[in-house]
């Protein structure tokens, strides 16, 4: 399969696209969900097919686009589920998988079929969060891991997620450095002591961001970029009145704040402006922020308080690392410096 998709002969690549689409049209849901090897094979084939949309040969690219548009909802949903499972299970594949998901999301005829959702981002953040806690646990700094909903170890669903995170961490552990990253408790029932631990873990995470290897750094940046592009679409990123859906949305937006070093509990940043400006998450957030504020007023209003604090805090000089206050001087041609008061 791989050799056919990478063949120099466009006719061979064209034939591969058609053969894989024929397989995808007749996928059996129970069979796929029971076999992890089959899921990996389908994920690999689906990524090849998605990349064919940008094939150098027009005939191959057009054929891949047309056939993807004709893929029925059941198969498309199952294949996207396979991508998500691969993301949670294999750390080194995550940048490629996120690129594939973004390509599907931006496809003009597939956008309406909701390739990504609030639940997608919640599950991805949840997986990264559990892996981070396993790193803390390995270093002896955490006793009992929790998910974003603060589920207990007696919860069967939580145990399945934890086992998957352990397996993914174990597969990749030999090639990754032992570093301490985020460990934030996401329960709404946190007491003051837990809130202090939250802020400390945020600072620890931002401090260690520079130690992330290529896969981890690119994963966080791409995931946040994808989230911001999702939030910029009001027809997809809608605030729901449903209790369960609203909880998922709040946890995703809360985690977004935490990744930027902002503690929602104390409404303050727990990192230095220098560290914040050099983080991949900050730059990914800032680059897509104008689109979110312009296109999705409801989400923009929700993010605005944190965004204003971020705009005030991030330019602060190193000498004002413990607070957002500071003066920056704008040097103009032929004029004396004009003071710009950041915050008092």
Order of alpha helices (4+ residues) and beta strands (2+ residues): alpha-alpha-alpha-alpha-alpha-alpha-alpha-alpha-alpha-alpha-alpha-alpha-beta-beta-alpha-alpha-alpha-beta-beta
